[in-house]
Amino acid sequence: MSQILEKVLPARLGTGVRWLVTSSWISNLGDGFALAAGPLLVASETHNATLVALATLLQRLPWLLFVLFAGVLADRWNRALMVASVDLGRAAVLGLLAATILFGRVTIAIVLVVMFILGTAEVFSNTASSSLLPSLVERRDLTLANARLYLGFAVVYQLAGPPIGAALFGRERALPFLGQAILVGAGALMVLRIRLPARMDQLPAGRQVRHEIAEGFRWTLHHAAVRTLVLTILIFNITFGAAWAVLVLYANERLHMGAVGFGLLTTALAVGGLFGTLSYGWITKRVSLGNIMRIGLIIETLTHLSLALTTSSAVALAIMVVFGAHAFVWGTTSVTVRQRAVPDAMQGRVTSVNGLGVYGGLVIGAALSGPIADRFGITAPFWFAFVGSAVFVVLIWRQLRHIAHDDERPPQPASAV
């Protein structure tokens, strides 16, 4: 057992990283339950399409409303304590939801409120957690540590959690949410075992919140590599969001795969993520970070083109596997570049600016998707995504050179920007 632990989480990463990764995997399993059970619960309470869509919106909306404030708090407070406190609160809310289901008191209104609360908690927990890792591990090991965190996301959250959550829901609607509450709570207690360096325990309160937020934006704009990453994530999430917002309709109308087929497409993404996990160490030893980013953007652009052209479900599944591998490799690389470049005192705020780009792009893309598909057909959002991505790749290509050597430089202090 000790040999397996050393292989997966080498001792050089430190005890804190081992606690953080283990906590993340356990929480991801519970969140994977909800990935399947959440939509099932909404659908069991209402057949109104607007309310079903509203449930998804209410989970994403907090990222636009609170992520910048969350970044400020992550730079002011003990990040481990922030993650644990928020997740314990999340576990309590999930427990209450499970109780309303068990006692027959649940309504669609309660579900929607819970979705918004859980989405808000996710903003604060994820922002603090992402800002926490660089303070626990040496810069040279950030790639490995991030890969292990993403391994839990790909395998536990995307692959293992949803089928278990669906099975539990079929047995008793409250069970997946009760299980999620227990696992999220256990993960929070593990985070409390992390001991941060003394300099992290006493972050200065700083100025007014708006000034702290403005400093995060200024730092991002003045750092070439991080600015390029945030801009790329924003644009590519607009194109991605436009295509993926209609994926369920695309699977049914274009590929004729039905509900089960749509599930297979999402499973194929997870399988690709697993392949990306297993090959990531080999890739990073042979390919520079800048070229990883360039190749990834080309893959994503061609993914949209391929899906726009194909009518074969087998081809679409293969495309999803490749895209899943790319998403893991690109995501792990981008977060590693950012964490290496950003000084510790700015990690929370720069992470929150990045999060605003991620979810802002998804929301804009989803808003564009429906009208485009209604007017030009179900493949039109994929053509929009291909053209938009291709144009942006051409425009951003030379800027990606900033990323190529960024891992060779130490973080630039905020006072120097």
Backbone torsions as a table, in degrees:
resi	resn	phi	psi	omega
1	MET	NA	-40.5	-179.2
2	SER	-65.4	-33.9	178.3
3	GLN	-67.5	-39.4	177.6
4	ILE	-64.5	-44.1	178.7
5	LEU	-59.9	-42.3	-179.5
6	GLU	-65.6	-35.3	179.5
7	LYS	-68.8	-43.5	-177.0
8	VAL	-78.8	-47.8	-178.6
9	LEU	-128.6	84.5	-177.7
10	PRO	-55.3	147.9	-177.3
11	ALA	-58.7	-28.2	-178.3
12	ARG	-63.5	-21.1	178.3
13	LEU	-69.6	-24.7	178.0
14	GLY	97.2	157.8	-179.4
15	THR	-63.6	-37.5	-178.8
16	GLY	-60.6	-42.1	179.3
17	VAL	-66.8	-38.3	178.3
18	ARG	-62.2	-42.1	177.4
19	TRP	-65.5	-42.1	-177.0
20	LEU	-65.4	-45.4	-179.0
21	VAL	-66.3	-43.8	178.8
22	THR	-62.0	-42.6	177.1
23	SER	-60.7	-43.0	-179.2
24	SER	-63.4	-42.9	-179.7
25	TRP	-63.2	-43.8	-179.1
26	ILE	-65.0	-45.8	178.9
27	SER	-64.0	-38.3	179.1
28	ASN	-62.6	-34.6	177.5
29	LEU	-62.6	-46.3	177.8
30	GLY	-63.4	-41.3	178.8
31	ASP	-67.0	-30.0	175.1
32	GLY	-65.1	-35.0	173.7
33	PHE	-55.2	-47.2	-175.8
34	ALA	-71.6	-23.8	178.9
35	LEU	-58.3	-35.7	176.4
36	ALA	-94.0	-42.4	-173.2
37	ALA	-73.2	-30.8	-179.0
38	GLY	-59.6	-56.2	177.2
39	PRO	-60.6	-35.1	178.0
40	LEU	-64.0	-38.8	178.9
41	LEU	-66.7	-44.0	178.6
42	VAL	-60.0	-47.1	-178.4
43	ALA	-65.6	-27.2	179.1
44	SER	-77.1	-17.4	-178.4
45	GLU	-100.5	-22.2	-179.4
46	THR	-155.9	148.6	172.8
47	HIS	-109.1	9.0	179.6
48	ASN	-76.4	117.5	-175.7
49	ALA	-61.5	-35.1	-179.7
50	THR	-64.7	-43.0	179.5
51	LEU	-68.4	-36.5	177.1
52	VAL	-62.7	-45.6	178.0
53	ALA	-65.5	-35.1	-179.4
54	LEU	-63.0	-34.6	179.0
55	ALA	-60.0	-43.5	177.8
56	THR	-67.3	-42.3	-180.0
57	LEU	-60.8	-41.9	-177.1
58	LEU	-67.2	-23.0	175.3
59	GLN	-79.3	-29.3	-179.1
60	ARG	-91.6	-28.9	-176.2
61	LEU	-56.5	-40.3	179.6
62	PRO	-57.1	-27.3	178.2
63	TRP	-63.9	-35.3	178.3
64	LEU	-77.8	-31.3	-175.6
65	LEU	-82.9	-38.1	-166.6
66	PHE	-121.2	-7.2	-170.4
67	VAL	-64.1	-36.6	-179.8
68	LEU	-68.1	-39.4	175.9
69	PHE	-65.4	-39.3	177.8
70	ALA	-61.1	-38.0	178.1
71	GLY	-63.2	-39.6	177.4
72	VAL	-63.1	-46.1	-179.9
73	LEU	-62.1	-38.3	-179.6
74	ALA	-65.0	-27.7	177.5
75	ASP	-86.7	-15.6	-179.8
76	ARG	-96.3	-34.0	-170.3
77	TRP	-104.8	170.3	169.9
78	ASN	-67.1	114.5	-171.6
79	ARG	-67.9	-36.2	178.5
80	ALA	-64.2	-42.8	178.8
81	LEU	-66.4	-34.6	178.2
82	MET	-65.0	-46.2	178.4
83	VAL	-60.3	-48.4	-176.8
84	ALA	-63.7	-42.5	-178.3
85	SER	-64.1	-45.7	-179.1
86	VAL	-64.8	-42.2	-177.8
87	ASP	-70.8	-32.2	173.9
88	LEU	-65.8	-38.8	175.1
89	GLY	-64.4	-39.3	178.0
90	ARG	-63.3	-40.6	178.7
91	ALA	-62.8	-39.4	179.4
92	ALA	-64.6	-42.2	178.9
93	VAL	-63.5	-42.0	178.1
94	LEU	-63.7	-38.2	176.8
95	GLY	-62.8	-40.9	178.1
96	LEU	-65.8	-39.9	177.1
97	LEU	-60.9	-46.0	178.7
98	ALA	-59.6	-38.0	179.6
99	ALA	-66.2	-41.3	179.3
100	THR	-64.8	-32.9	178.1
101	ILE	-70.5	-45.8	-178.2
102	LEU	-60.3	-39.0	-176.3
103	PHE	-95.1	11.5	175.0
104	GLY	69.7	25.1	-177.5
105	ARG	-102.9	-3.2	-175.3
106	VAL	-71.3	142.3	174.9
107	THR	-135.4	166.9	178.9
108	ILE	-63.6	-32.3	177.8
109	ALA	-63.4	-43.6	178.0
110	ILE	-62.6	-43.4	-179.3
111	VAL	-60.9	-43.6	-178.6
112	LEU	-65.7	-40.8	177.1
113	VAL	-62.4	-43.6	179.4
114	VAL	-63.1	-40.3	178.5
115	MET	-58.6	-42.2	-179.8
116	PHE	-67.6	-42.6	179.4
117	ILE	-63.4	-44.7	179.9
118	LEU	-66.3	-38.2	176.5
119	GLY	-63.1	-39.3	177.7
120	THR	-65.0	-44.6	178.6
121	ALA	-61.0	-38.8	179.4
122	GLU	-61.5	-38.4	179.0
123	VAL	-57.9	-50.9	-176.1
124	PHE	-71.2	-40.3	-179.6
125	SER	-67.0	-48.3	-177.5
126	ASN	-67.4	-38.0	179.1
127	THR	-64.1	-45.3	179.5
128	ALA	-67.5	-39.6	-178.8
129	SER	-65.0	-44.8	178.9
130	SER	-65.1	-32.3	178.7
131	SER	-77.9	-18.0	-174.4
132	LEU	-77.7	-40.0	-171.8
133	LEU	-56.0	-44.5	-177.0
134	PRO	-60.7	-21.7	179.6
135	SER	-84.6	-6.5	-176.4
136	LEU	-105.7	-14.3	-170.7
137	VAL	-140.6	151.0	177.0
138	GLU	-64.9	152.1	-178.2
139	ARG	-56.0	-38.6	-177.0
140	ARG	-66.7	-19.8	-177.9
141	ASP	-102.7	4.5	-179.7
142	LEU	-63.2	-37.1	179.3
143	THR	-60.3	-47.3	179.9
144	LEU	-64.2	-45.3	-178.4
145	ALA	-63.1	-42.9	178.0
146	ASN	-65.9	-37.3	178.0
147	ALA	-62.0	-38.9	179.1
148	ARG	-69.2	-36.7	175.5
149	LEU	-63.6	-44.7	-179.4
150	TYR	-69.7	-25.6	175.8
151	LEU	-59.9	-43.4	177.4
152	GLY	-63.2	-37.7	179.1
153	PHE	-64.5	-45.9	-175.8
154	ALA	-70.9	-44.6	-173.1
155	VAL	-86.8	-49.3	-172.9
156	VAL	-81.5	-48.6	-176.2
157	TYR	-72.8	-48.3	-173.2
158	GLN	-86.9	-34.7	-175.2
159	LEU	-96.8	-54.6	-172.5
160	ALA	-80.1	-43.0	-172.2
161	GLY	-63.4	-50.6	-174.9
162	PRO	-57.8	-47.0	179.3
163	PRO	-63.9	-36.0	176.8
164	ILE	-65.7	-43.5	179.8
165	GLY	-62.4	-41.1	178.7
166	ALA	-65.6	-40.5	179.0
167	ALA	-64.6	-42.3	178.6
168	LEU	-64.7	-40.1	179.4
169	PHE	-62.4	-39.6	178.7
170	GLY	-64.3	-28.9	-179.9
171	ARG	-81.4	-44.7	178.4
172	GLU	-161.1	124.0	-171.6
173	ARG	-57.0	-29.1	-176.9
174	ALA	-80.1	-21.1	-170.5
175	LEU	-59.6	-47.0	-178.9
176	PRO	-62.0	-34.2	-179.1
177	PHE	-76.9	-34.2	174.0
178	LEU	-66.0	-43.4	177.2
179	GLY	-62.4	-41.2	177.7
180	GLN	-62.0	-42.5	179.2
181	ALA	-59.5	-43.8	-178.5
182	ILE	-65.6	-44.6	-177.2
183	LEU	-69.7	-41.0	178.1
184	VAL	-64.7	-40.9	177.4
185	GLY	-63.1	-41.8	178.2
186	ALA	-63.6	-40.8	177.6
187	GLY	-62.4	-38.9	179.1
188	ALA	-63.5	-40.8	178.9
189	LEU	-64.6	-33.4	177.3
190	MET	-67.6	-38.2	178.5
191	VAL	-62.5	-32.1	178.3
192	LEU	-64.2	-16.9	178.5
193	ARG	-78.9	-11.4	-178.2
194	ILE	-75.6	132.6	176.4
195	ARG	-111.4	117.3	-177.6
196	LEU	-87.4	155.7	173.1
197	PRO	-57.4	151.1	-175.6
198	ALA	-55.4	-35.4	-178.2
199	ARG	-65.8	-22.0	-180.0
200	MET	-85.5	-20.5	-174.9
201	ASP	-79.9	-14.1	-175.3
202	GLN	-131.7	61.0	176.6
203	LEU	-69.8	137.8	-178.5
204	PRO	-66.2	146.0	178.7
205	ALA	-66.6	-30.8	175.4
206	GLY	74.7	-159.9	-176.8
207	ARG	-90.2	-161.6	177.6
208	GLN	-63.9	155.8	-174.5
209	VAL	-57.4	-43.0	-177.0
210	ARG	-64.4	-31.6	176.9
211	HIS	-70.9	-37.9	177.4
212	GLU	-65.3	-41.2	177.8
213	ILE	-63.7	-44.1	179.7
214	ALA	-61.2	-37.1	178.7
215	GLU	-64.9	-37.9	177.0
216	GLY	-62.3	-42.3	177.5
217	PHE	-65.7	-42.9	-178.8
218	ARG	-63.0	-43.3	-179.4
219	TRP	-61.6	-43.5	-179.4
220	THR	-62.9	-44.4	-177.9
221	LEU	-65.9	-29.5	-176.3
222	HIS	-91.6	-5.6	179.2
223	HIS	-105.7	113.6	-170.2
224	ALA	-57.6	-48.1	-175.2
225	ALA	-66.2	-47.2	-177.1
226	VAL	-69.4	-39.3	176.2
227	ARG	-59.3	-43.7	178.8
228	THR	-62.3	-42.2	179.5
229	LEU	-62.3	-48.5	-177.4
230	VAL	-63.5	-43.2	178.8
231	LEU	-63.6	-42.0	178.9
232	THR	-63.3	-43.6	179.8
233	ILE	-63.7	-40.8	178.8
234	LEU	-61.0	-52.3	-175.9
235	ILE	-66.7	-45.7	-177.7
236	PHE	-70.1	-24.6	174.7
237	ASN	-78.9	-24.4	171.7
238	ILE	-65.5	-48.3	-179.4
239	THR	-68.8	-42.8	177.3
240	PHE	-61.7	-45.7	-178.8
241	GLY	-62.2	-36.5	178.8
242	ALA	-64.5	-43.5	-178.8
243	ALA	-72.8	-46.3	-173.0
244	TRP	-75.0	-19.6	179.3
245	ALA	-64.5	-25.7	-179.5
246	VAL	-110.3	17.2	-175.9
247	LEU	-60.3	-38.7	-178.9
248	VAL	-64.9	-38.7	176.9
249	LEU	-71.5	-38.3	177.7
250	TYR	-60.5	-43.8	-179.7
251	ALA	-62.3	-35.2	-177.1
252	ASN	-83.3	-48.2	-172.8
253	GLU	-84.6	-36.0	-176.6
254	ARG	-92.5	-43.9	-176.4
255	LEU	-97.9	-13.9	-179.9
256	HIS	56.2	45.0	-176.7
257	MET	-98.4	-20.6	-179.8
258	GLY	73.0	-171.2	-176.5
259	ALA	-64.1	-42.2	179.8
260	VAL	-63.6	-40.7	178.7
261	GLY	-63.8	-38.5	176.4
262	PHE	-61.0	-41.7	176.3
263	GLY	-61.3	-36.7	178.1
264	LEU	-66.3	-35.1	177.4
265	LEU	-62.7	-44.6	179.1
266	THR	-68.5	-34.7	175.7
267	THR	-64.9	-39.6	178.0
268	ALA	-60.1	-37.0	175.4
269	LEU	-60.0	-44.7	-179.7
270	ALA	-65.1	-39.7	177.6
271	VAL	-62.1	-42.4	176.2
272	GLY	-62.0	-39.3	176.5
273	GLY	-60.5	-38.4	177.7
274	LEU	-65.0	-42.8	176.2
275	PHE	-60.5	-42.4	178.2
276	GLY	-61.8	-38.7	178.0
277	THR	-61.4	-47.9	-175.5
278	LEU	-68.3	-28.3	-176.2
279	SER	-100.0	-2.7	-170.8
280	TYR	-62.9	-43.5	179.2
281	GLY	-60.5	-42.6	179.0
282	TRP	-62.9	-41.8	-177.9
283	ILE	-65.6	-47.6	-174.5
284	THR	-68.9	-20.3	176.5
285	LYS	-78.0	-18.7	-172.9
286	ARG	-117.3	-17.2	-175.9
287	VAL	-126.8	134.8	179.4
288	SER	-68.0	158.2	-179.6
289	LEU	-60.4	-41.4	-179.9
290	GLY	-61.6	-42.1	179.8
291	ASN	-71.6	-32.2	174.0
292	ILE	-59.4	-42.8	-179.4
293	MET	-66.7	-42.7	-179.4
294	ARG	-63.9	-47.7	-179.9
295	ILE	-61.3	-41.0	180.0
296	GLY	-61.2	-41.9	-179.7
297	LEU	-66.7	-35.4	176.0
298	ILE	-65.4	-44.0	179.1
299	ILE	-59.6	-45.2	-178.6
300	GLU	-64.7	-40.7	178.5
301	THR	-61.7	-45.6	179.8
302	LEU	-70.1	-26.1	175.4
303	THR	-60.1	-47.0	179.6
304	HIS	-62.3	-42.3	179.3
305	LEU	-63.3	-44.9	-177.7
306	SER	-63.4	-42.5	179.5
307	LEU	-69.0	-31.6	176.8
308	ALA	-67.6	-30.7	-175.3
309	LEU	-88.9	-36.0	-169.9
310	THR	-80.4	151.0	169.8
311	THR	-122.5	7.7	-177.6
312	SER	-95.4	126.5	178.3
313	SER	-66.3	-35.7	179.5
314	ALA	-64.6	-43.3	177.9
315	VAL	-64.2	-42.3	179.4
316	ALA	-61.4	-40.5	178.9
317	LEU	-64.4	-42.1	177.8
318	ALA	-63.3	-40.3	177.6
319	ILE	-61.0	-41.1	-179.3
320	MET	-64.7	-37.6	177.6
321	VAL	-61.9	-46.5	179.1
322	VAL	-62.8	-43.5	-179.6
323	PHE	-64.6	-38.8	178.2
324	GLY	-61.6	-41.2	177.4
325	ALA	-64.0	-44.1	178.0
326	HIS	-60.6	-44.9	-177.2
327	ALA	-59.8	-40.2	178.4
328	PHE	-66.1	-49.5	-176.4
329	VAL	-64.0	-45.8	-178.2
330	TRP	-66.7	-43.4	-179.2
331	GLY	-63.2	-44.4	179.7
332	THR	-64.5	-41.5	-179.3
333	THR	-66.5	-44.5	-176.9
334	SER	-64.7	-41.5	-179.9
335	VAL	-69.8	-33.5	177.4
336	THR	-66.5	-44.5	177.1
337	VAL	-58.1	-46.0	-178.7
338	ARG	-63.5	-46.9	-177.6
339	GLN	-64.5	-35.7	178.4
340	ARG	-69.1	-33.8	-173.4
341	ALA	-82.7	-29.8	-169.9
342	VAL	-89.7	131.9	174.7
343	PRO	-64.6	152.3	-172.2
344	ASP	-55.9	-41.1	-176.1
345	ALA	-68.3	-13.4	-178.5
346	MET	-109.1	-1.4	-173.2
347	GLN	-54.6	-46.1	-176.6
348	GLY	-62.9	-46.4	-175.6
349	ARG	-71.0	-40.6	178.3
350	VAL	-68.5	-37.4	174.6
351	THR	-60.4	-38.9	-179.5
352	SER	-69.7	-36.3	175.0
353	VAL	-62.8	-41.7	176.6
354	ASN	-62.4	-42.7	178.4
355	GLY	-62.5	-35.5	176.8
356	LEU	-64.1	-39.1	176.3
357	GLY	-65.2	-41.8	-179.6
358	VAL	-60.1	-56.9	-173.2
359	TYR	-81.1	-28.7	173.7
360	GLY	-62.7	-42.0	177.5
361	GLY	-63.3	-43.0	179.9
362	LEU	-62.8	-41.7	-179.4
363	VAL	-66.8	-44.1	178.9
364	ILE	-62.6	-44.4	179.6
365	GLY	-61.4	-43.9	179.4
366	ALA	-64.1	-36.3	179.2
367	ALA	-67.1	-33.5	179.3
368	LEU	-78.1	-28.3	-169.8
369	SER	-60.1	-50.8	-176.0
370	GLY	-58.0	-54.7	179.5
371	PRO	-59.6	-38.2	179.0
372	ILE	-64.1	-45.4	-179.0
373	ALA	-67.1	-40.0	-179.2
374	ASP	-63.7	-36.8	-174.8
375	ARG	-86.0	-37.8	-170.8
376	PHE	-117.1	-2.4	178.8
377	GLY	108.7	166.3	-170.5
378	ILE	-69.3	-23.3	178.4
379	THR	-87.6	-9.4	-176.3
380	ALA	-59.2	-41.9	177.4
381	PRO	-60.3	-31.6	177.9
382	PHE	-71.7	-37.2	174.5
383	TRP	-66.4	-41.3	175.5
384	PHE	-58.7	-44.0	-179.9
385	ALA	-64.4	-40.6	179.9
386	PHE	-65.0	-50.8	-177.5
387	VAL	-63.4	-46.4	179.9
388	GLY	-60.9	-44.3	179.6
389	SER	-65.3	-43.5	-178.2
390	ALA	-62.4	-44.5	179.0
391	VAL	-62.4	-42.7	-178.1
392	PHE	-67.8	-38.5	178.2
393	VAL	-59.0	-43.6	178.5
394	VAL	-61.7	-43.4	-177.7
395	LEU	-69.6	-34.8	-173.1
396	ILE	-95.2	-7.7	-170.0
397	TRP	-52.6	-48.4	-177.1
398	ARG	-72.2	-28.7	179.3
399	GLN	-67.3	-24.3	-179.5
400	LEU	-66.8	-11.1	176.1
401	ARG	-65.3	-24.4	177.6
402	HIS	-62.2	-31.3	-177.6
403	ILE	-78.2	-29.2	-171.0
404	ALA	-55.9	-37.5	-176.7
405	HIS	-116.0	12.1	-175.8
406	ASP	-64.5	-30.2	-178.4
407	ASP	-71.6	-7.8	179.9
408	GLU	-89.8	-11.6	-175.9
409	ARG	-107.7	144.2	175.8
410	PRO	-73.1	161.2	179.5
411	PRO	-59.1	144.2	178.6
412	GLN	-90.1	122.4	-177.8
413	PRO	-58.5	149.9	-178.3
414	ALA	-62.2	-33.4	-178.2
415	SER	-68.5	-17.4	-178.9
416	ALA	-87.7	-6.8	-177.9
417	VAL	-92.4	NA	NA
